[in-house]
Amino acid sequence: MNRFSLFLIISLLSFPLFAQNNSNNLLLEIDKTIENNSYYTQKKEHGITQLKVQLKRTNDPEQKYKITQKLYNDYQSYQSDSALVYARKNFQIAENLNKLEKLNQAKFNLVSIMGTLGMYKEGIDVLNAIPIVSTPNLKGSFYGVSRVIYGQMADNASSQQEKEKYLLFSKKYRDSCVNFYPHNSTPFIIAKADWYLDNKNPEETLDLLLPFFSKIKQSDPNRAIISYIISQAYKQKKDRNQEKKWLSISALSDLQLAKKEYISLRSLAFLLYEDGDIERAYTYIKRSLDDAVICNARLRTYEISKMLPIISESYQQQNETNRYQLMVFLISAGFLVLVLLGLLFLLFRQMKKLSKAKSDLSSANDKLSELNVELNTFNEKLNLSNNTLSEANYLKEIYIGRYMDQCSDYLGKLDEYQRKLNVLATTGKLNDLVSAVKSKEYIENELKEFYANFDKTFLQLFPNFIHDFNTLLIPTDTIQPKEGEQLNTELRIFALIRLGIKDSAKIAVFLRYSISTIYNYRSQLKNKSAGPRDEFEEKVMQIGTSNK
């Protein structure tokens, strides 16, 4: 099996889990939104109050028309009775303005809210009285309102015959409004998607709505409607996880915009009921009923009242089961407490017997602990001594070998130097001989080579010496050898200290400096220590010990 096939299988297996987690996160967000209901209600009321203040302050009929239109829109899915009040005020203002387009739009508002309140006859009467021919640009809205009210009448029909009749009207008006709404407008998209769904084309529905949904703002009331239609498309595809996800998105939008007349939360509650999440289903259906009652949405109240007893009964049964399980748990816990009390009594008696033995053992353990401490101290000292001896032996081996090589080299060089001087003497070149004897070049070259060999040998023993040494210094005062150098004077001083040569006089002889110069170097570097000054050279002695 190649890597691509394996990746594809893992992706397919993990996708349902991801979708499930996504739905659960949405449900948690809905729970939180329901708990914070007062925040969203206050936000809604604040906006309505501001519009009412604006309405009182203006005397301009055009402004009054616009403000009452906004108040109607805010109340439409929030409080149906108040929405009807402002729809009528809006209608009266439109009559006074004597503008047919505004008047017809006001009538559409009346018909829409009358449908929500169950005033179907009144709404149809208003609808039939609208001279839509005079305002052809509002035909889409006319057919859209007609479609909605006949759909509501179908949902509330008392017989199957009436239901089919009203559904036929609703579909006819739906098809008409698709032809008259401006293309790519939100009402057109919603009506077109509904047409696809009605004709069992969920793929076409999703292709239309999913790209459009990403462009909808959170504050747009149509966000909940479109996400609900998407959920119904997934329902036709029998994709339950996606159906639940989009119902959750729709319900969340309704709740956050403080809508009281909606369908998504009720539908989601029924899905959760079927999934066995009874408590959450009961919470959601109860919230849906409370909101429907507040809004005075009669159709929604009727629909919810048919579902509520089913979910409520399951909720009560679950509570009874939980109470029974709690009772069994409490009785079992009580019995276990009695057993534990008996065991504790027996243990108490046994503990008294063991107390004396523990006291004797404690004394013995204390003495043994003291001996262990002494033994550990002795072992630590012994280990330190062994490590020191091992290191000393290792250093001796290296330096003895290096010393033998150096002595051999020096003997060869002295022999060559002697022959050179002998040649000068035998050939009578006394001036050259005197110059050669007085010259310090030979000694300086030998010292350079000697120090270079020392540096090389030392860095073989302690390859990280320069880095470890600089970690003991303040970062701004670290020491780096110049190009071509292995160690400089400061580093050589502390290299000798690391090798155990701590006497400044011996270091001065080795490096051919005065004792005071060596002392000054040591003092300056101690002053640059990143830690306590007195512990600096002790820490230098510990460099490289972990590698031995």
C-alpha positions in Angstrom: 0.0 0.0 0.0 1.5 3.3 -1.0 1.6 6.4 1.2 -1.2 8.2 -0.7 -3.6 5.3 -0.2 -2.7 5.1 3.5 -3.3 8.9 3.9 -6.6 8.7 2.1 -7.8 5.9 4.4 -6.7 7.7 7.5 -8.5 10.9 6.3 -11.7 9.1 5.6 -11.7 7.4 9.0 -10.9 10.6 10.9 -13.4 12.8 9.1 -16.5 11.6 11.0 -14.7 12.1 14.2 -13.8 15.7 13.2 -17.4 16.4 12.1 -18.7 15.0 15.5 -16.3 17.2 17.4 -17.3 20.3 15.4 -21.0 19.6 16.1 -20.3 19.1 19.8 -18.4 22.5 19.9 -21.4 24.2 18.3 -23.8 22.6 20.8 -21.6 23.9 23.6 -21.7 27.4 22.1 -25.5 27.1 21.9 -25.7 26.1 25.6 -23.6 29.1 26.5 -25.7 31.4 24.4 -28.9 30.2 26.1 -27.3 30.8 29.5 -26.4 34.4 28.4 -29.9 35.0 27.0 -30.3 38.2 29.0 -27.2 39.7 27.2 -28.6 39.2 23.7 -32.1 40.4 24.8 -30.7 43.6 26.3 -28.7 44.2 23.2 -31.8 43.8 21.1 -33.9 46.1 23.4 -31.1 48.7 23.3 -31.3 48.9 19.5 -35.1 49.1 19.6 -35.0 51.8 22.2 -32.7 53.9 20.1 -35.0 53.6 17.1 -38.0 54.7 19.2 -36.1 57.7 20.4 -35.3 58.7 16.8 -38.9 58.2 15.9 -40.0 60.7 18.7 -37.5 63.3 17.6 -38.3 63.4 13.9 -41.3 65.1 12.2 -40.2 64.2 8.7 -42.7 61.6 7.3 -40.0 60.0 5.1 -37.8 59.5 8.2 -40.8 58.2 10.2 -41.5 55.7 7.4 -37.9 54.4 7.4 -37.8 54.2 11.2 -41.1 52.4 11.6 -39.9 50.0 8.8 -36.8 49.2 10.9 -38.8 48.8 14.1 -41.1 46.4 12.3 -38.1 44.4 11.0 -36.6 44.3 14.6 -39.9 43.2 16.1 -40.9 40.7 13.3 -39.2 37.7 14.8 -39.0 39.1 18.3 -42.5 40.2 19.4 -45.2 39.7 16.8 -47.8 41.9 18.5 -45.4 44.9 18.6 -44.4 44.1 15.0 -48.0 44.3 14.0 -48.3 47.7 15.7 -45.4 49.2 13.8 -46.5 47.5 10.6 -49.8 49.4 10.9 -48.0 52.7 11.8 -45.8 52.2 8.8 -48.9 51.6 6.6 -50.5 54.8 7.9 -47.4 56.9 7.2 -47.2 55.3 3.7 -50.8 56.3 3.1 -50.1 59.9 4.1 -47.0 60.0 1.9 -49.2 58.8 -1.0 -46.4 56.8 -2.6 -47.7 53.5 -4.0 -44.4 51.6 -3.8 -44.0 52.5 -0.1 -47.7 51.7 0.5 -47.4 48.3 -1.1 -44.3 47.5 0.8 -46.1 48.4 4.0 -48.9 46.0 3.0 -46.4 43.2 2.5 -45.2 43.8 6.1 -48.8 43.6 7.3 -49.4 40.3 5.5 -46.2 38.8 6.7 -46.8 39.5 10.4 -50.5 38.5 10.2 -49.3 35.1 8.9 -47.1 34.8 11.9 -49.9 35.7 14.3 -52.3 33.2 12.5 -54.5 36.0 11.1 -54.6 34.2 7.7 -57.9 35.6 6.5 -56.9 39.2 7.3 -53.6 38.7 5.6 -55.1 37.2 2.5 -57.6 40.1 2.3 -54.8 42.6 2.4 -52.8 40.6 -0.1 -55.7 40.5 -2.6 -56.2 44.2 -2.3 -52.6 45.1 -3.4 -52.5 46.5 -7.0 -49.2 44.8 -7.8 -49.5 45.7 -11.5 -48.9 49.3 -10.6 -45.5 48.4 -9.0 -43.9 45.8 -11.2 -40.6 46.1 -9.4 -42.2 44.7 -6.3 -43.6 41.6 -7.9 -40.8 39.5 -6.4 -41.7 40.6 -2.9 -45.4 40.2 -3.6 -45.0 36.6 -4.7 -42.5 35.9 -1.8 -45.0 37.1 0.8 -47.8 35.1 -0.9 -45.6 32.0 -0.8 -44.9 32.4 2.9 -48.5 33.0 4.1 -49.9 30.1 2.0 -47.0 27.9 3.4 -48.1 28.9 6.9 -51.7 28.1 6.1 -50.6 24.6 4.8 -48.7 23.9 8.0 -51.7 24.8 10.1 -54.4 23.2 7.8 -57.0 21.1 9.6 -57.3 18.5 6.7 -55.0 16.9 4.2 -57.0 18.3 1.3 -56.6 21.9 2.5 -52.9 21.3 3.2 -52.3 20.1 -0.4 -54.3 23.0 -1.8 -52.3 25.6 0.2 -49.0 23.9 -0.6 -49.9 24.1 -4.3 -50.4 27.8 -4.0 -47.2 28.2 -2.0 -45.1 26.4 -4.6 -46.8 28.4 -7.4 -45.9 31.7 -5.8 -42.4 30.4 -5.0 -41.8 29.6 -8.7 -43.1 33.1 -9.6 -40.9 35.0 -7.2 -37.8 33.2 -8.6 -38.6 34.8 -11.9 -39.1 38.3 -10.5 -36.5 38.7 -7.7 -33.2 40.3 -8.8 -30.8 37.6 -9.6 -28.1 36.9 -7.0 -30.2 38.8 -4.4 -30.7 37.0 -1.0 -34.5 36.5 -1.6 -33.7 35.0 -5.0 -31.1 32.7 -3.6 -33.4 31.5 -0.8 -36.3 30.9 -3.2 -34.1 29.1 -5.8 -32.6 26.9 -3.1 -36.1 26.0 -1.9 -37.1 25.1 -5.5 -34.1 22.8 -5.7 -35.0 21.1 -2.4 -38.6 20.7 -3.4 -37.4 19.0 -6.6 -35.1 16.6 -4.6 -31.8 18.3 -5.9 -29.7 18.6 -2.7 -26.5 18.8 -4.6 -27.7 21.8 -6.6 -28.9 23.4 -3.3 -25.5 23.1 -1.7 -23.7 24.3 -4.8 -25.8 27.4 -4.7 -25.8 28.1 -0.9 -22.4 27.1 0.4 -20.4 29.7 -1.5 -23.1 32.3 -0.8 -23.1 31.5 3.0 -19.5 32.5 3.4 -20.4 36.1 2.3 -23.2 36.5 4.9 -22.4 38.7 7.9 -23.1 37.4 11.4 -25.6 40.1 12.0 -27.7 39.2 8.9 -31.1 37.6 9.9 -31.0 35.6 6.6 -27.9 33.7 7.9 -30.2 31.4 10.0 -32.6 30.9 7.1 -29.9 29.9 4.6 -28.1 27.6 7.1 -31.4 25.9 7.9 -32.0 25.3 4.1 -28.4 23.8 3.9 -29.3 21.5 6.8 -32.4 20.3 4.9 -30.2 19.6 1.8 -28.0 17.4 4.0 -31.1 15.7 5.4 -32.1 14.7 1.9 -28.6 13.3 1.4 -29.0 11.4 4.7 -25.9 13.0 6.1 -27.0 13.3 9.7 -23.8 14.9 11.1 -23.9 17.7 8.6 -27.6 18.2 9.1 -27.0 18.6 12.8 -24.0 20.9 12.2 -26.0 23.3 10.0 -29.1 23.2 12.2 -26.7 24.2 15.1 -25.3 27.1 13.0 -28.8 28.3 12.2 -30.1 28.0 15.8 -27.0 29.8 17.1 -27.6 32.7 14.7 -31.3 32.9 15.8 -30.4 33.0 19.5 -27.6 35.5 19.1 -29.9 37.8 17.2 -32.5 37.4 19.9 -35.1 36.0 17.5 -38.1 34.4 19.2 -39.8 33.0 16.1 -37.7 30.2 14.5 -37.6 26.5 13.6 -34.0 25.4 13.8 -33.6 25.0 17.6 -36.9 22.9 17.6 -35.6 20.7 14.8 -32.2 20.3 16.5 -34.0 19.3 19.7 -35.7 16.5 17.9 -32.5 15.3 16.4 -30.8 15.3 19.8 -33.8 13.4 21.3 -33.3 10.7 18.6 -29.6 10.6 19.5 -30.4 10.0 23.2 -29.3 13.5 24.4 -32.6 13.9 26.3 -31.5 16.6 28.7 -30.2 18.9 26.1 -33.2 18.2 23.8 -35.6 19.1 26.7 -33.7 22.4 27.3 -33.8 23.3 23.6 -37.5 22.5 23.1 -38.5 24.3 26.3 -36.5 27.3 25.2 -38.2 27.2 21.8 -41.6 27.1 23.4 -40.8 30.0 25.7 -39.6 32.1 22.8 -42.6 31.2 20.7 -45.0 32.2 23.5 -43.1 35.5 24.0 -43.2 36.2 20.3 -46.9 35.1 20.1 -45.9 32.9 17.1 -49.0 30.7 17.1 -47.9 28.3 14.4 -44.6 27.7 16.1 -46.3 27.3 19.5 -48.6 24.7 18.0 -45.8 22.8 16.3 -43.7 22.8 19.5 -46.6 21.8 21.7 -46.9 18.5 19.6 -43.3 17.7 20.2 -42.9 18.9 23.8 -44.9 16.0 25.5 -42.7 13.4 23.7 -39.4 14.9 24.8 -40.8 15.9 28.2 -41.9 12.4 28.9 -38.5 11.0 28.0 -36.9 13.7 30.1 -39.0 12.7 33.1 -38.2 9.1 32.5 -34.6 9.9 32.4 -34.9 11.9 35.7 -36.7 8.9 37.3 -33.9 6.6 36.1 -31.3 9.0 37.5 -33.2 9.3 40.8 -33.4 5.5 41.0 -29.7 5.1 40.2 -28.9 7.8 42.8 -30.9 6.0 45.4 -29.2 2.7 44.7 -25.8 4.5 44.8 -26.7 6.1 48.2 -27.8 2.8 49.7 -24.7 1.1 48.3 -22.5 3.9 49.6 -24.1 3.7 53.1 -23.5 0.0 53.2 -19.9 0.5 52.2 -19.5 3.2 54.8 -20.6 0.8 57.5 -18.2 -1.9 56.2 -15.4 0.7 56.2 -16.2 1.8 59.7 -15.9 -1.8 60.9 -12.6 -2.2 59.0 -11.3 1.0 60.5 -12.1 -0.2 64.0 -10.2 -3.4 63.4 -7.3 -1.5 61.8 -7.2 0.9 64.8 -6.8 -2.0 67.1 -4.1 -3.5 64.9 -2.4 -0.1 64.6 -2.1 0.1 68.4 -0.3 -3.3 68.4 2.0 -2.1 65.6 2.7 1.2 67.2 5.4 -0.1 69.7 7.1 -2.2 67.0 7.2 0.9 64.7 8.7 2.9 67.6 11.5 0.4 67.9 12.0 0.2 64.2 12.1 4.0 64.1 15.0 4.2 66.5 16.9 1.5 64.6 16.1 3.4 61.3 17.4 6.6 62.8 20.7 5.0 63.7 20.9 3.3 60.3 20.2 6.7 58.6 23.0 8.3 60.5 25.4 5.5 59.4 24.1 5.8 55.8 24.8 9.6 55.8 28.3 9.0 57.1 28.9 6.2 54.6 27.5 8.4 51.7 29.8 11.3 52.8 32.8 8.9 52.8 31.8 7.5 49.4 31.5 11.0 47.9 35.0 11.9 49.2 36.3 8.6 47.9 34.7 9.1 44.5 36.1 12.6 44.4 39.6 11.4 45.2 39.3 8.6 42.7 38.2 11.1 40.0 41.0 13.4 40.9 43.5 10.6 40.8 42.1 9.3 37.5 42.3 12.8 36.0 45.8 13.3 37.3 47.0 10.0 35.9 45.3 10.8 32.5 47.0 14.2 32.5 50.3 12.8 33.4 50.1 10.2 30.6 49.4 12.9 28.1 51.9 15.4 29.3 54.7 12.8 29.9 54.3 11.6 26.3 54.2 15.2 25.1 57.2 16.0 27.4 59.3 13.1 25.9 58.4 14.3 22.3 59.3 17.9 23.2 62.7 16.9 24.8 63.6 14.8 21.8 62.7 17.8 19.6 64.8 20.2 21.7 67.8 17.8 21.7 67.6 17.7 17.9 67.3 21.5 17.7 70.2 22.0 20.1 72.4 19.7 18.1 71.5 21.5 14.9 72.1 24.9 16.6 75.5 23.7 17.9 76.6 22.6 14.4 75.5 26.0 13.1 77.6 27.8 15.7 80.5 25.4 15.0 80.4 26.2 11.3 80.4 29.9 12.0 83.4 29.5 14.4 85.5 27.3 12.1 84.9 29.5 9.1 86.0 32.6 11.0 82.7 34.4 10.9 83.0 35.8 14.4 80.6 38.7 13.8 77.9 36.3 12.7 78.7 34.0 15.6 78.4 36.9 18.1 75.1 38.0 16.5 73.7 34.5 16.6 74.7 34.1 20.3 73.1 37.5 21.2 69.9 37.0 19.1 66.7 36.2 21.0 64.9 35.0 17.8 65.8 31.4 18.5 64.4 31.5 22.0 61.2 33.4 21.0 60.5 30.9 18.2 61.0 28.0 20.6 58.7 29.7 23.1 56.0 30.2 20.4 56.3 26.6 19.4 56.3 25.5 23.1 53.1 27.5 23.8 51.5 26.3 20.6 52.2 22.6 21.7 50.9 23.4 25.2 47.7 24.9 23.8 47.2 22.0 21.4 47.7 19.4 24.1 45.5 21.2 26.6 42.6 21.6 24.1 42.9 18.0 23.2 42.3 17.2 26.9 39.6 19.9 27.3 38.1 20.6 23.8 35.3 22.8 25.2 37.5 24.7 27.6 37.1 28.1 25.9 33.2 27.8 25.7 32.9 26.5 29.2 35.2 29.2 30.5 33.2 32.0 28.8 30.0 30.7 30.4 31.5 31.6 33.8 32.0 35.2 32.7 29.6 38.1 32.2 28.3 37.8 28.5 29.8 41.2 27.6 33.3 40.2 29.0 33.8 36.9 27.3 37.3 36.1 25.9 38.0 34.9 22.3 41.6 34.1 21.0 42.7 36.1 18.0 42.8 34.6 14.6 45.7 32.1 14.4 45.8 31.7 18.2 44.5 28.7 20.2 44.8 30.2 23.6 45.7 33.8 24.7 47.5 34.8 27.9 44.3 35.0 30.0 43.2 31.6 28.8 46.7 30.0 29.4 46.7 31.3 33.0 43.5 29.6 33.7 44.4 26.5 31.7 47.4 26.1 34.0 45.1 26.6 37.0 42.8 23.9 35.6 45.8 21.6 35.4 46.4 22.2 39.1 49.1 24.8 38.9 47.6 27.5 41.1 50.8 29.2 42.4 51.1 32.6 40.6 55.0 32.4 40.9 55.0 29.1 39.0 52.6 30.4 36.4 54.8 33.5 36.0 57.9 31.4 35.3 56.0 29.2 32.9 54.6 32.2 30.9 57.6 34.5 31.4 55.6 37.2 33.1 56.1 38.9 36.5 54.1 37.6 39.5 52.2 40.9 39.7 51.1 40.7 36.1 49.8 37.1 36.7 48.0 38.3 39.9 46.4 41.2 38.0 45.1 38.9 35.2 43.6 36.6 37.8 42.0 39.4 39.7 40.5 41.1 36.6 38.9 37.8 35.4 37.5 37.1 38.9 35.9 40.5 38.8 34.2 39.6 35.4 32.7 36.4 36.9 29.0 35.8 36.3 28.8 34.2 39.7 30.4 34.8 43.1 34.0 36.0 42.7 35.4 33.6 45.4 34.0 30.6 43.6 35.3 31.4 40.1 38.6 29.4 40.2 36.8 26.5 41.9 34.4 26.4 39.0 37.3 26.6 36.5 38.7 23.4 38.2 35.4 21.7 37.4 35.5 22.3 33.6 35.7 19.1 31.7 35.1 16.9 34.8 31.8 15.6 33.4 33.5 14.3 30.3 36.1 12.2 32.2 
